[in-house]
Amino acid sequence: MPFARKFGNILLTFLTKISSGYWHVFDPQNGFLVIHKEFLSTLDLDRIRPCRYFFENEMLVQLNIVSARVMDCPMLAVYTGAPSSLFIPEVIRYYPRLLIRGFF
């Protein structure tokens, strides 16, 4: 993984922890999420933005609002050499604003 992506992941993970309140979640950017249907029905799914790469972060913020217990599920990261569709300037443009909004 290129340095810029590693650094970005660390920074976004930290900002997500501040915004969501889930300090124990190791990697909220990994793209894997399991949610119990009991909590799914309590979330405002219209508020969860279809923005690429932000879905998990918004879910964590909303789960904190309803006091859901969240835990990590260890998994191996497998990179097969496929190019990433992540565009760092795009993420820098919208992530901080959305995370600040989630915090408040």
N, C-alpha and C positions, 0 to 999 in steps of 0.2 A: 504494500500500500504506500503510495507516495506520501512524503512528509506533510504536504499541505492538507491532505485528507486526514492523516493521523492527528495533526494539530487541531484541525477543524472539529473532528470528532470529540476530542478532549474538551475543547471550548464549549461546543454545543451540549455535551453531556453535563458540564458544570452549570450552564445556564438553564438547562432543563431541570436539574436538581433544585435550583433556586426557585424556579417557576412552579414546579409541581409539589415541592416539599418532600419528595421521595429521595432522600439522601442515600439510601442503601442500594438503589438500583444501579447496577454496574454499567450497563450499556443500553440506554433507552433509544439509541439510534440504530439498533441492529435490525429492525424491521420485522421482528417476530413478536406476536402478541396473542395471548389467550385471555379471554374474559368470560366470567361466569354469566349466564343469561340473566341472573338476578340483578347484577349491576349494569348489564347492557341496557336493560329497560329503564334505568334511572338516568341515563345519559341523554343530553341534548344532541342527538346525532346530526341535526341541521347545523349546529355550531361547529362541528368538527370539519375543518376546512379540507377540501380536496387537494390542497397544495401538496406537491410531491415532497416527500421526506418529512412532513410535519404531522402526519396522522397520529403516530405513536405519542408524540409530545402532547398534543391536545387531549388525547385519551388520558394520559397520566394526570394532567391538570384537572380534568373533570372527575376522574376517579378519586383524587384527593378531596374534592369538594364534597363527595358523598361518603367520605371516610372509608373507602375500600382498602382492603389489605392487598398489597402488591409485593410480588417476590420475583427474583431472578430464576430463570431456568437455564442452567449452563448448556451451551451448544458450541460446537466447533464451527469456526468460520472457514468456509471453503471458497477460495478465489481461483477460478478456472482460467484466468487470463482474459476474460471478456472485458471490453472497455466499459468504464462507468458512465452512466448518463447524468451523474451529478455535475452541476455547473456551479462552481463555488461562488462567483459573483451574484448569482441569483439567490442562493441560500443566504449570503451575507445581507442581501437587500431586504428579505422579508422575515427571516428567523428572529432576530432580536426584537422587532416590533411585536410579533406574535407572542413571544415568550414573556415580554413585559406585560402585555395585555393579560396573559394567563395568570401572572403573578397577582395582579390586582383584581 
